[in-house]
């Protein structure tokens, strides 16, 4: 006699199946390498990944790794996190050289279909534009961009948030170092094929308000 498997048991298996451990390659394209600001955020990302049992490899592009090493490590990876600082409206020269020497691998299996996240730092301005352009290049390489998988963090953000000088509603509009957790979470969701995305807070109430009254004086 055939046995019928209860639906509840199938649902239990579906939502409680073991999570495969991922191999993540962090690629630091900043000029300062492991001594810079970008490295601080990448270290936070690495910590969150390893705490969950995932493996992390690291490429510090300022050390000028060979193309063979880059391809070897990329081939072993399930996903990537790119990081760079901001230098005159562009990413770091180590990252630029990376793109130049790996351009022949565009669309290769070492990149194709693998999820990617990105973190860009800056002193004040320019990092958001670099983040957008960086994702454009990474997508052309064949990498998959999950939702909310990148953010830009500046010294201005850092001071406003850590010194508590920003009003509460404005804090929701500023990327925080805490957003590393959201970026790594969504990257892993893409690796594992699940869709339990996280999002960062945003101010959906005050964004249309006028805040500048230098000329009119009608504050």
N, C-alpha and C positions, 0 to 999 in steps of 0.2 A: 504494500500500500504506500502511495506517495505521501510524503509529509509536506505540509504547508508551512512555510517560514513566516512567522508573524511580521507584519509591516513594521511594528515597533522595533523589532530586532534589526531589520534592514536599515532603518533610520539611524539606529545606534551605531551600526558599522559605518554608515556614511559620514556621520558627524564626529566620530571618535576614532577614525582610522589613524594609524601612526603617521606623524609628520616626518617626511624625509629631510635629512639634514642637507643643507645647501653648501656649495663652495662659492664664496664671494671673493672677487678680486677688486681690491681698492687701488685706484690709480691716482696718485698725487702728482698733479701737473704744475704745482706752484714753484716759483724760483727758490723759495726758502726751504722747500722740502719738509723734512720731519721737524724742523725748527720753527716753522711758520704758523700763522693763525689758522690756515686751512687744515693743517695737520691736527689741530686741537679738535675740530669738529669731526674729522675722519676717525680720530681715536675714540670719540664718543660713539660713532657708528659701529666701529669694530667691537667695542665693549658690549653694545646691545646685541650684536649678532652672536658673539661667542658665549654670552650668558644664556642664550637659547640653544646652544650646542652646535651652532653652525661653524664651519671652518672659514678662515679668512687668510688670503694671501695679499701681499702688498707690493706694489711697484712704485718706486720713487723715481720719477722721470728725470729729475735733476742729476741723478747718478748715471744717466745715459745708458739705460739697458739696451742690449742688442735686439734687433728685430726678431731673431730666433727665440730669445727669452720671452719677449712680449707675446709672440704667437703661441708659444708653449703654455704660458700661464693663462692666456685667454682661452685656449682650447680646453683647459681643465675646469674653467669657471662655469658656474650656472648663471651668474649675474655679475654686474659691475657697479661700482660706485666711483664716479670721477669727481675730483676736487681740484680747484684752482683758485688763485687769487685774481685780483683785477689790476691790470697794468696798462694804463692809457687806453681804456675802452676795449681791452682785449684780454684773453686768457694768458697764462704764463708761457714764456718761450719754450720751456720743456714740453708743454702740452702741444704747442704748435709744431715742434719737431716730431713729436709722436705721430701727429696726423700726417706729416709729410712722409715719414718713413714707412707708415702702415697703409698709405693710400691704396696700394696695390691689393690689399686684403679686403677692400670694400665688398660687403656681401658674402664674405667667406663664412664657413661653418663655425669658425671660432667666435664670431659675433652674432650671426644670423638668428633672430628670434629670441635672443637672450635679454632679459629685463635689465634696465640700466637706471641708476639714480645719479644725481649730480648735486654738488654743494659748491657754491661760489662765495668767496669772501671779498670784502673791499673796505677801504677806510671810510668812504662816504657814499659815493655814487658810482653808477655804471654796471654794477654786478647783475642786476635783473636782465639787462639787455644781453649780457654775456651768457647768462643761464639759458635764455631763449635760443640764442644762436648755437650754443653748445648742444642742446637737445636736438636741434635741426641737423647738425653734423652727425651725431651719434645715431640718429634714426636712418640717415642715408647709409651709414655703415651696416645697417640691418638690425640694430638693436631695438628692443621693445620698450616704450616709455609708459610705465604704469601711472595711474592718477596720483597727483600730489607727490611726485617722486623727486622733487628738487626744490631747493630754496636758496636764497641769497641772504647772507648775514654780514652786516657792516659794523664797524666800530660805533657808528652813530646809533644803530639799533641796540648794540650791547650797552652803551652808556644809558640810553633812554630806559631800558628795561631793568638793568641791574641797579641803577641809582634811583629807580622809581620816580623819574621825572615826567613820564608820559601819563596823561589821563587814562583811566581804565578803558574807555571806548577806543582810544588810539592804540593801546597795547594789543588789541585784537587785530589791528591792521599791520603790525610789525612781525616779521619773521623772528622767531626766537631760537636759541640753541636747543630748546626742548623739542623743536620740530624734527630733530634728528630721529627721534623715536618714531614719528609718523612716516618719515621717508623710508626708514629701514623696514618698518612693518609692511608698508605697501609694496616695497620691493620683494619681500618674501612672499606676500600674497600672490604676486605675479609668477614667482618661481614655482610655487606649489599649486597654481591653477585654481586658487580660491578667490573669492570676491568680497571678503569682509574688510573693505577699505576703511581707513581712518581719514579724518580731515582735520585741519587746524581751524581754530576759531577765526571768525571774521565779523566785522561790524556791518550788519545789514540795515542799520537804522540811520546812522548819522552821515552816511557817505554822500548824500546829496545836499547837506547843509552848507551854507556859506560860512566860511571861517576867516576870510580875509577882508579887513575893513580899513585899510590904510588910507584910502582916499575918501570913501563915503562916510566913515566915522559912525555908521549906524549900528554899531555892535550891540 
